[in-house]
Amino acid sequence: MCEECKKQIAALIAENERLTNSLHEAREDRNKLGDRYDAVNAEVAGLKTGYEAYERVKAELKAENEALRKDAEQWRALVRRAESPVIGYTGCVTCGVYTDHGGLSCPKMRATADAALGQGEQS
């Protein structure tokens, strides 16, 4: 074999080794990227699951909030009804204040009646 052929063969062998090493490095990089791709996909799947759970909780809370608003409005209506005097009742004849004494007359009523009849102190 000629000297020139030996040099060309040696150069081809060296290039083949370089390309083989480059191929191994590219495979390692591809494997690393594949692992990273799998990790990112798993993270995205976890985020989707978390977001779906968040949306479910959000919908449940909205429904609960709406129910509580309805209950609150019903409660306010009951309170307004309880605070308003019975139809035809304008309050104590003496003091004019609406108070609930458990069905008894206003304490000021007795003193006013006694004073009017001259049986008590007049103030």
N, CA, C and O atoms as a GROMACS GRO file, in nm:
protein
  492
    1MET      N    1   0.083  -0.117   0.000
    1MET     CA    2   0.000   0.000   0.000
    1MET      C    3   0.087   0.124   0.000
    1MET      O    4   0.197   0.127   0.056
    2CYS      N    5   0.036   0.223  -0.063
    2CYS     CA    6   0.116   0.344  -0.074
    2CYS      C    7   0.102   0.428   0.052
    2CYS      O    8   0.008   0.413   0.130
    3GLU      N    9   0.195   0.514   0.068
    3GLU     CA   10   0.200   0.601   0.186
    3GLU      C   11   0.079   0.694   0.190
    3GLU      O   12   0.024   0.720   0.298
    4GLU      N   13   0.039   0.743   0.077
    4GLU     CA   14  -0.076   0.835   0.068
    4GLU      C   15  -0.204   0.763   0.110
    4GLU      O   16  -0.289   0.822   0.177
    5CYS      N   17  -0.218   0.638   0.070
    5CYS     CA   18  -0.339   0.560   0.106
    5CYS      C   19  -0.344   0.537   0.256
    5CYS      O   20  -0.450   0.544   0.317
    6LYS      N   21  -0.227   0.509   0.315
    6LYS     CA   22  -0.222   0.486   0.459
    6LYS      C   23  -0.266   0.612   0.534
    6LYS      O   24  -0.336   0.603   0.635
    7LYS      N   25  -0.225   0.729   0.485
    7LYS     CA   26  -0.263   0.856   0.550
    7LYS      C   27  -0.415   0.878   0.537
    7LYS      O   28  -0.480   0.920   0.632
    8GLN      N   29  -0.468   0.848   0.422
    8GLN     CA   30  -0.612   0.867   0.401
    8GLN      C   31  -0.693   0.770   0.489
    8GLN      O   32  -0.796   0.807   0.545
    9ILE      N   33  -0.643   0.647   0.499
    9ILE     CA   34  -0.711   0.548   0.584
    9ILE      C   35  -0.705   0.592   0.730
    9ILE      O   36  -0.804   0.583   0.801
   10ALA      N   37  -0.589   0.641   0.774
   10ALA     CA   38  -0.574   0.688   0.912
   10ALA      C   39  -0.666   0.808   0.938
   10ALA      O   40  -0.726   0.819   1.044
   11ALA      N   41  -0.676   0.897   0.839
   11ALA     CA   42  -0.764   1.014   0.854
   11ALA      C   43  -0.910   0.969   0.860
   11ALA      O   44  -0.988   1.023   0.939
   12LEU      N   45  -0.947   0.872   0.780
   12LEU     CA   46  -1.085   0.822   0.782
   12LEU      C   47  -1.116   0.751   0.914
   12LEU      O   48  -1.226   0.765   0.968
   13ILE      N   49  -1.019   0.676   0.966
   13ILE     CA   50  -1.038   0.609   1.095
   13ILE      C   51  -1.055   0.713   1.205
   13ILE      O   52  -1.142   0.698   1.291
   14ALA      N   53  -0.975   0.818   1.204
   14ALA     CA   54  -0.985   0.925   1.305
   14ALA      C   55  -1.120   0.995   1.295
   14ALA      O   56  -1.184   1.023   1.397
   15GLU      N   57  -1.164   1.023   1.173
   15GLU     CA   58  -1.293   1.090   1.156
   15GLU      C   59  -1.406   0.998   1.201
   15GLU      O   60  -1.505   1.043   1.259
   16ASN      N   61  -1.392   0.869   1.173
   16ASN     CA   62  -1.493   0.772   1.216
   16ASN      C   63  -1.503   0.769   1.369
   16ASN      O   64  -1.614   0.765   1.424
   17GLU      N   65  -1.388   0.772   1.438
   17GLU     CA   66  -1.387   0.773   1.584
   17GLU      C   67  -1.450   0.902   1.638
   17GLU      O   68  -1.526   0.900   1.734
   18ARG      N   69  -1.418   1.015   1.573
   18ARG     CA   70  -1.475   1.143   1.615
   18ARG      C   71  -1.627   1.142   1.597
   18ARG      O   72  -1.701   1.186   1.685
   19LEU      N   73  -1.672   1.090   1.484
   19LEU     CA   74  -1.816   1.084   1.458
   19LEU      C   75  -1.885   0.988   1.555
   19LEU      O   76  -1.998   1.012   1.598
   20THR      N   77  -1.817   0.878   1.588
   20THR     CA   78  -1.873   0.782   1.684
   20THR      C   79  -1.888   0.848   1.821
   20THR      O   80  -1.991   0.833   1.887
   21ASN      N   81  -1.784   0.921   1.863
   21ASN     CA   82  -1.792   0.993   1.992
   21ASN      C   83  -1.903   1.098   1.988
   21ASN      O   84  -1.977   1.114   2.085
   22SER      N   85  -1.912   1.167   1.877
   22SER     CA   86  -2.017   1.268   1.862
   22SER      C   87  -2.156   1.204   1.868
   22SER      O   88  -2.249   1.260   1.926
   23LEU      N   89  -2.168   1.085   1.808
   23LEU     CA   90  -2.295   1.013   1.812
   23LEU      C   91  -2.331   0.975   1.956
   23LEU      O   92  -2.447   0.989   1.997
   24HIS      N   93  -2.233   0.927   2.033
   24HIS     CA   94  -2.258   0.889   2.173
   24HIS      C   95  -2.300   1.011   2.255
   24HIS      O   96  -2.391   1.003   2.338
   25GLU      N   97  -2.234   1.124   2.232
   25GLU     CA   98  -2.271   1.248   2.304
   25GLU      C   99  -2.412   1.292   2.266
   25GLU      O  100  -2.490   1.335   2.352
   26ALA      N  101  -2.445   1.280   2.138
   26ALA     CA  102  -2.579   1.318   2.093
   26ALA      C  103  -2.685   1.227   2.155
   26ALA      O  104  -2.792   1.274   2.193
   27ARG      N  105  -2.655   1.098   2.166
   27ARG     CA  106  -2.749   1.005   2.230
   27ARG      C  107  -2.768   1.039   2.378
   27ARG      O  108  -2.880   1.036   2.429
   28GLU      N  109  -2.658   1.071   2.446
   28GLU     CA  110  -2.668   1.110   2.588
   28GLU      C  111  -2.753   1.236   2.603
   28GLU      O  112  -2.838   1.244   2.692
   29ASP      N  113  -2.728   1.333   2.516
   29ASP     CA  114  -2.808   1.457   2.520
   29ASP      C  115  -2.956   1.428   2.493
   29ASP      O  116  -3.044   1.482   2.559
   30ARG      N  117  -2.980   1.339   2.394
   30ARG     CA  118  -3.118   1.302   2.363
   30ARG      C  119  -3.184   1.235   2.483
   30ARG      O  120  -3.300   1.263   2.514
   31ASN      N  121  -3.111   1.146   2.550
   31ASN     CA  122  -3.167   1.078   2.667
   31ASN      C  123  -3.197   1.177   2.780
   31ASN      O  124  -3.299   1.166   2.847
   32LYS      N  125  -3.106   1.273   2.799
   32LYS     CA  126  -3.130   1.375   2.901
   32LYS      C  127  -3.254   1.458   2.866
   32LYS      O  128  -3.337   1.487   2.952
   33LEU      N  129  -3.265   1.495   2.739
   33LEU     CA  130  -3.382   1.572   2.695
   33LEU      C  131  -3.509   1.489   2.708
   33LEU      O  132  -3.615   1.541   2.744
   34GLY      N  133  -3.498   1.360   2.679
   34GLY     CA  134  -3.615   1.272   2.695
   34GLY      C  135  -3.659   1.265   2.840
   34GLY      O  136  -3.778   1.268   2.869
   35ASP      N  137  -3.561   1.254   2.931
   35ASP     CA  138  -3.594   1.253   3.074
   35ASP      C  139  -3.658   1.385   3.115
   35ASP      O  140  -3.756   1.387   3.190
   36ARG      N  141  -3.602   1.494   3.067
   36ARG     CA  142  -3.657   1.627   3.100
   36ARG      C  143  -3.798   1.642   3.041
   36ARG      O  144  -3.887   1.698   3.105
   37TYR      N  145  -3.817   1.590   2.920
   37TYR     CA  146  -3.948   1.594   2.855
   37TYR      C  147  -4.050   1.517   2.939
   37TYR      O  148  -4.162   1.564   2.960
   38ASP      N  149  -4.011   1.399   2.986
   38ASP     CA  150  -4.101   1.319   3.070
   38ASP      C  151  -4.134   1.392   3.200
   38ASP      O  152  -4.248   1.392   3.246
   39ALA      N  153  -4.032   1.456   3.260
   39ALA     CA  154  -4.054   1.529   3.385
   39ALA      C  155  -4.148   1.647   3.362
   39ALA      O  156  -4.237   1.672   3.444
   40VAL      N  157  -4.129   1.719   3.252
   40VAL     CA  158  -4.216   1.833   3.222
   40VAL      C  159  -4.359   1.786   3.195
   40VAL      O  160  -4.454   1.849   3.241
   41ASN      N  161  -4.374   1.676   3.123
   41ASN     CA  162  -4.507   1.621   3.098
   41ASN      C  163  -4.576   1.580   3.228
   41ASN      O  164  -4.695   1.605   3.246
   42ALA      N  165  -4.500   1.518   3.318
   42ALA     CA  166  -4.557   1.480   3.447
   42ALA      C  167  -4.597   1.604   3.527
   42ALA      O  168  -4.701   1.606   3.592
   43GLU      N  169  -4.514   1.707   3.521
   43GLU     CA  170  -4.546   1.832   3.591
   43GLU      C  171  -4.672   1.896   3.533
   43GLU      O  172  -4.757   1.945   3.608
   44VAL      N  173  -4.683   1.897   3.402
   44VAL     CA  174  -4.801   1.954   3.336
   44VAL      C  175  -4.926   1.874   3.375
   44VAL      O  176  -5.031   1.932   3.402
   45ALA      N  177  -4.915   1.743   3.378
   45ALA     CA  178  -5.029   1.660   3.418
   45ALA      C  179  -5.069   1.690   3.562
   45ALA      O  180  -5.188   1.699   3.592
   46GLY      N  181  -4.970   1.707   3.649
   46GLY     CA  182  -5.000   1.744   3.788
   46GLY      C  183  -5.067   1.880   3.798
   46GLY      O  184  -5.161   1.898   3.876
   47LEU      N  185  -5.020   1.974   3.718
   47LEU     CA  186  -5.080   2.107   3.718
   47LEU      C  187  -5.224   2.102   3.666
   47LEU      O  188  -5.311   2.171   3.718
   48LYS      N  189  -5.248   2.022   3.563
   48LYS     CA  190  -5.384   2.007   3.511
   48LYS      C  191  -5.476   1.949   3.618
   48LYS      O  192  -5.588   1.996   3.637
   49THR      N  193  -5.428   1.847   3.686
   49THR     CA  194  -5.508   1.785   3.793
   49THR      C  195  -5.536   1.887   3.903
   49THR      O  196  -5.648   1.896   3.952
   50GLY      N  197  -5.434   1.962   3.941
   50GLY     CA  198  -5.452   2.065   4.044
   50GLY      C  199  -5.550   2.172   4.000
   50GLY      O  200  -5.632   2.218   4.078
   51TYR      N  201  -5.540   2.212   3.874
   51TYR     CA  202  -5.630   2.315   3.823
   51TYR      C  203  -5.774   2.264   3.819
   51TYR      O  204  -5.867   2.337   3.853
   52GLU      N  205  -5.792   2.138   3.777
   52GLU     CA  206  -5.926   2.081   3.775
   52GLU      C  207  -5.985   2.076   3.915
   52GLU      O  208  -6.103   2.105   3.935
   53ALA      N  209  -5.902   2.038   4.013
   53ALA     CA  210  -5.948   2.035   4.152
   53ALA      C  211  -5.983   2.176   4.198
   53ALA      O  212  -6.084   2.197   4.266
   54TYR      N  213  -5.900   2.273   4.162
   54TYR     CA  214  -5.927   2.413   4.196
   54TYR      C  215  -6.060   2.458   4.137
   54TYR      O  216  -6.139   2.523   4.205
   55GLU      N  217  -6.086   2.423   4.011
   55GLU     CA  218  -6.211   2.462   3.946
   55GLU      C  219  -6.331   2.397   4.015
   55GLU      O  220  -6.435   2.460   4.030
   56ARG      N  221  -6.316   2.270   4.057
   56ARG     CA  222  -6.427   2.203   4.128
   56ARG      C  223  -6.455   2.273   4.260
   56ARG      O  224  -6.570   2.300   4.294
   57VAL      N  225  -6.349   2.302   4.336
   57VAL     CA  226  -6.366   2.369   4.464
   57VAL      C  227  -6.426   2.508   4.443
   57VAL      O  228  -6.513   2.551   4.519
   58LYS      N  229  -6.379   2.577   4.341
   58LYS     CA  230  -6.432   2.710   4.311
   58LYS      C  231  -6.581   2.703   4.280
   58LYS      O  232  -6.658   2.787   4.328
   59ALA      N  233  -6.623   2.605   4.201
   59ALA     CA  234  -6.765   2.589   4.168
   59ALA      C  235  -6.846   2.556   4.293
   59ALA      O  236  -6.956   2.608   4.312
   60GLU      N  237  -6.791   2.469   4.378
   60GLU     CA  238  -6.861   2.434   4.502
   60GLU      C  239  -6.875   2.556   4.592
   60GLU      O  240  -6.980   2.579   4.652
   61LEU      N  241  -6.769   2.635   4.602
   61LEU     CA  242  -6.774   2.755   4.687
   61LEU      C  243  -6.871   2.858   4.631
   61LEU      O  244  -6.940   2.926   4.707
   62LYS      N  245  -6.876   2.870   4.498
   62LYS     CA  246  -6.972   2.963   4.438
   62LYS      C  247  -7.114   2.920   4.471
   62LYS      O  248  -7.198   3.002   4.506
   63ALA      N  249  -7.142   2.789   4.459
   63ALA     CA  250  -7.275   2.738   4.490
   63ALA      C  251  -7.308   2.759   4.637
   63ALA      O  252  -7.420   2.799   4.671
   64GLU      N  253  -7.212   2.733   4.724
   64GLU     CA  254  -7.233   2.754   4.867
   64GLU      C  255  -7.256   2.902   4.897
   64GLU      O  256  -7.342   2.937   4.978
   65ASN      N  257  -7.179   2.987   4.832
   65ASN     CA  258  -7.194   3.132   4.851
   65ASN      C  259  -7.333   3.178   4.808
   65ASN      O  260  -7.397   3.258   4.877
   66GLU      N  261  -7.379   3.126   4.695
   66GLU     CA  262  -7.512   3.164   4.647
   66GLU      C  263  -7.620   3.116   4.743
   66GLU      O  264  -7.716   3.188   4.772
   67ALA      N  265  -7.605   2.994   4.794
   67ALA     CA  266  -7.701   2.942   4.891
   67ALA      C  267  -7.700   3.026   5.018
   67ALA      O  268  -7.806   3.054   5.075
   68LEU      N  269  -7.582   3.066   5.062
   68LEU     CA  270  -7.572   3.150   5.182
   68LEU      C  271  -7.633   3.287   5.159
   68LEU      O  272  -7.694   3.344   5.249
   69ARG      N  273  -7.618   3.340   5.040
   69ARG     CA  274  -7.682   3.470   5.009
   69ARG      C  275  -7.833   3.458   5.016
   69ARG      O  276  -7.901   3.546   5.070
   70LYS      N  277  -7.887   3.348   4.962
   70LYS     CA  278  -8.031   3.328   4.968
   70LYS      C  279  -8.076   3.313   5.113
   70LYS      O  280  -8.177   3.372   5.154
   71ASP      N  281  -8.000   3.234   5.192
   71ASP     CA  282  -8.034   3.218   5.333
   71ASP      C  283  -8.025   3.351   5.406
   71ASP      O  284  -8.110   3.382   5.490
   72ALA      N  285  -7.923   3.430   5.374
   72ALA     CA  286  -7.907   3.560   5.440
   72ALA      C  287  -8.024   3.652   5.407
   72ALA      O  288  -8.074   3.724   5.494
   73GLU      N  289  -8.068   3.650   5.283
   73GLU     CA  290  -8.182   3.734   5.244
   73GLU      C  291  -8.309   3.688   5.315
   73GLU      O  292  -8.388   3.771   5.360
   74GLN      N  293  -8.328   3.557   5.325
   74GLN     CA  294  -8.444   3.506   5.400
   74GLN      C  295  -8.434   3.546   5.547
   74GLN      O  296  -8.534   3.583   5.609
   75TRP      N  297  -8.314   3.538   5.602
   75TRP     CA  298  -8.293   3.576   5.742
   75TRP      C  299  -8.322   3.726   5.762
   75TRP      O  300  -8.388   3.764   5.858
   76ARG      N  301  -8.273   3.808   5.670
   76ARG     CA  302  -8.300   3.952   5.680
   76ARG      C  303  -8.450   3.980   5.674
   76ARG      O  304  -8.501   4.065   5.746
   77ALA      N  305  -8.520   3.908   5.587
   77ALA     CA  306  -8.664   3.928   5.577
   77ALA      C  307  -8.732   3.889   5.708
   77ALA      O  308  -8.824   3.958   5.752
   78LEU      N  309  -8.689   3.780   5.770
   78LEU     CA  310  -8.746   3.740   5.899
   78LEU      C  311  -8.716   3.844   6.007
   78LEU      O  312  -8.803   3.877   6.088
   79VAL      N  313  -8.594   3.893   6.008
   79VAL     CA  314  -8.557   3.994   6.108
   79VAL      C  315  -8.639   4.121   6.088
   79VAL      O  316  -8.687   4.179   6.185
   80ARG      N  317  -8.655   4.164   5.963
   80ARG     CA  318  -8.736   4.284   5.938
   80ARG      C  319  -8.880   4.262   5.984
   80ARG      O  320  -8.942   4.350   6.044
   81ARG      N  321  -8.932   4.143   5.957
   81ARG     CA  322  -9.068   4.113   6.000
   81ARG      C  323  -9.078   4.113   6.152
   81ARG      O  324  -9.176   4.162   6.208
   82ALA      N  325  -8.977   4.058   6.220
   82ALA     CA  326  -8.980   4.052   6.366
   82ALA      C  327  -8.962   4.190   6.427
   82ALA      O  328  -9.015   4.218   6.535
   83GLU      N  329  -8.888   4.277   6.360
   83GLU     CA  330  -8.864   4.411   6.415
   83GLU      C  331  -8.982   4.504   6.394
   83GLU      O  332  -8.999   4.600   6.468
   84SER      N  333  -9.063   4.476   6.295
   84SER     CA  334  -9.176   4.565   6.269
   84SER      C  335  -9.291   4.529   6.364
   84SER      O  336  -9.316   4.411   6.389
   85PRO      N  337  -9.360   4.629   6.415
   85PRO     CA  338  -9.469   4.603   6.509
   85PRO      C  339  -9.586   4.534   6.438
   85PRO      O  340  -9.600   4.539   6.316
   86VAL      N  341  -9.669   4.471   6.519
   86VAL     CA  342  -9.787   4.406   6.466
   86VAL      C  343  -9.877   4.512   6.406
   86VAL      O  344  -9.883   4.625   6.455
   87ILE      N  345  -9.947   4.477   6.298
   87ILE     CA  346 -10.033   4.574   6.230
   87ILE      C  347 -10.135   4.629   6.330
   87ILE      O  348 -10.198   4.552   6.402
   88GLY      N  349 -10.151   4.758   6.333
   88GLY     CA  350 -10.246   4.824   6.423
   88GLY      C  351 -10.183   4.866   6.555
   88GLY      O  352 -10.243   4.946   6.627
   89TYR      N  353 -10.066   4.815   6.588
   89TYR     CA  354 -10.001   4.852   6.713
   89TYR      C  355  -9.903   4.964   6.683
   89TYR      O  356  -9.816   4.949   6.596
   90THR      N  357  -9.916   5.074   6.754
   90THR     CA  358  -9.828   5.188   6.728
   90THR      C  359  -9.727   5.209   6.839
   90THR      O  360  -9.646   5.301   6.830
   91GLY      N  361  -9.731   5.128   6.941
   91GLY     CA  362  -9.638   5.143   7.051
   91GLY      C  363  -9.713   5.176   7.178
   91GLY      O  364  -9.836   5.178   7.181
   92CYS      N  365  -9.640   5.202   7.282
   92CYS     CA  366  -9.698   5.234   7.413
   92CYS      C  367  -9.775   5.366   7.403
   92CYS      O  368  -9.727   5.463   7.345
   93VAL      N  369  -9.892   5.366   7.461
   93VAL     CA  370  -9.974   5.488   7.460
   93VAL      C  371  -9.904   5.599   7.536
   93VAL      O  372  -9.916   5.717   7.502
   94THR      N  373  -9.831   5.562   7.641
   94THR     CA  374  -9.765   5.661   7.725
   94THR      C  375  -9.636   5.712   7.662
   94THR      O  376  -9.618   5.832   7.645
   95CYS      N  377  -9.546   5.619   7.628
   95CYS     CA  378  -9.413   5.663   7.580
   95CYS      C  379  -9.399   5.653   7.428
   95CYS      O  380  -9.307   5.714   7.373
   96GLY      N  381  -9.485   5.580   7.360
   96GLY     CA  382  -9.479   5.570   7.214
   96GLY      C  383  -9.374   5.476   7.161
   96GLY      O  384  -9.358   5.464   7.039
   97VAL      N  385  -9.302   5.410   7.248
   97VAL     CA  386  -9.195   5.319   7.206
   97VAL      C  387  -9.251   5.178   7.192
   97VAL      O  388  -9.330   5.133   7.275
   98TYR      N  389  -9.209   5.110   7.087
   98TYR     CA  390  -9.250   4.971   7.069
   98TYR      C  391  -9.152   4.885   7.146
   98TYR      O  392  -9.034   4.876   7.111
   99THR      N  393  -9.199   4.822   7.251
   99THR     CA  394  -9.116   4.730   7.329
   99THR      C  395  -9.195   4.604   7.355
   99THR      O  396  -9.318   4.607   7.360
  100ASP      N  397  -9.126   4.496   7.372
  100ASP     CA  398  -9.192   4.369   7.399
  100ASP      C  399  -9.170   4.336   7.546
  100ASP      O  400  -9.057   4.310   7.590
  101HIS      N  401  -9.278   4.336   7.619
  101HIS     CA  402  -9.269   4.303   7.762
  101HIS      C  403  -9.337   4.170   7.789
  101HIS      O  404  -9.394   4.149   7.896
  102GLY      N  405  -9.331   4.082   7.692
  102GLY     CA  406  -9.387   3.949   7.710
  102GLY      C  407  -9.538   3.952   7.725
  102GLY      O  408  -9.594   3.870   7.799
  103GLY      N  409  -9.606   4.043   7.660
  103GLY     CA  410  -9.751   4.052   7.666
  103GLY      C  411  -9.801   4.144   7.777
  103GLY      O  412  -9.920   4.171   7.785
  104LEU      N  413  -9.711   4.192   7.861
  104LEU     CA  414  -9.750   4.283   7.969
  104LEU      C  415  -9.748   4.426   7.915
  104LEU      O  416  -9.683   4.456   7.815
  105SER      N  417  -9.819   4.511   7.983
  105SER     CA  418  -9.818   4.651   7.940
  105SER      C  419  -9.686   4.717   7.978
  105SER      O  420  -9.610   4.665   8.060
  106CYS      N  421  -9.661   4.831   7.917
  106CYS     CA  422  -9.537   4.906   7.942
  106CYS      C  423  -9.534   4.949   8.089
  106CYS      O  424  -9.637   4.991   8.141
  107PRO      N  425  -9.419   4.939   8.156
  107PRO     CA  426  -9.410   4.980   8.297
  107PRO      C  427  -9.450   5.126   8.319
  107PRO      O  428  -9.498   5.161   8.427
  108LYS      N  429  -9.431   5.210   8.222
  108LYS     CA  430  -9.466   5.351   8.237
  108LYS      C  431  -9.617   5.371   8.236
  108LYS      O  432  -9.667   5.472   8.286
  109MET      N  433  -9.690   5.275   8.181
  109MET     CA  434  -9.835   5.286   8.169
  109MET      C  435  -9.901   5.293   8.307
  109MET      O  436  -9.991   5.374   8.329
  110ARG      N  437  -9.858   5.209   8.399
  110ARG     CA  438  -9.918   5.204   8.533
  110ARG      C  439  -9.896   5.336   8.606
  110ARG      O  440  -9.988   5.390   8.668
  111ALA      N  441  -9.773   5.388   8.600
  111ALA     CA  442  -9.742   5.514   8.668
  111ALA      C  443  -9.824   5.628   8.610
  111ALA      O  444  -9.872   5.714   8.683
  112THR      N  445  -9.841   5.630   8.480
  112THR     CA  446  -9.919   5.735   8.415
  112THR      C  447 -10.066   5.725   8.452
  112THR      O  448 -10.131   5.826   8.477
  113ALA      N  449 -10.119   5.602   8.455
  113ALA     CA  450 -10.260   5.583   8.491
  113ALA      C  451 -10.284   5.624   8.636
  113ALA      O  452 -10.383   5.690   8.666
  114ASP      N  453 -10.194   5.584   8.727
  114ASP     CA  454 -10.209   5.622   8.868
  114ASP      C  455 -10.204   5.773   8.886
  114ASP      O  456 -10.282   5.829   8.963
  115ALA      N  457 -10.115   5.838   8.816
  115ALA     CA  458 -10.103   5.983   8.826
  115ALA      C  459 -10.229   6.050   8.774
  115ALA      O  460 -10.275   6.150   8.829
  116ALA      N  461 -10.286   5.996   8.666
  116ALA     CA  462 -10.406   6.055   8.609
  116ALA      C  463 -10.525   6.041   8.703
  116ALA      O  464 -10.612   6.128   8.707
  117LEU      N  465 -10.528   5.933   8.778
  117LEU     CA  466 -10.637   5.911   8.872
  117LEU      C  467 -10.610   5.979   9.006
  117LEU      O  468 -10.696   5.977   9.095
  118GLY      N  469 -10.493   6.039   9.021
  118GLY     CA  470 -10.459   6.107   9.145
  118GLY      C  471 -10.416   6.013   9.254
  118GLY      O  472 -10.420   6.050   9.371
  119GLN      N  473 -10.376   5.894   9.221
  119GLN     CA  474 -10.338   5.795   9.321
  119GLN      C  475 -10.187   5.781   9.334
  119GLN      O  476 -10.140   5.701   9.416
  120GLY      N  477 -10.112   5.852   9.261
  120GLY     CA  478  -9.966   5.839   9.269
  120GLY      C  479  -9.902   5.974   9.252
  120GLY      O  480  -9.969   6.077   9.238
  121GLU      N  481  -9.774   5.972   9.254
  121GLU     CA  482  -9.701   6.096   9.236
  121GLU      C  483  -9.713   6.142   9.093
  121GLU      O  484  -9.721   6.062   9.000
  122GLN      N  485  -9.715   6.270   9.077
  122GLN     CA  486  -9.715   6.326   8.943
  122GLN      C  487  -9.576   6.378   8.914
  122GLN      O  488  -9.514   6.442   8.999
  123SER      N  489  -9.529   6.352   8.802
  123SER     CA  490  -9.395   6.398   8.769
  123SER      C  491  -9.398   6.496   8.657
  123SER      O  492  -9.294   6.546   8.615
   0.00000   0.00000   0.00000
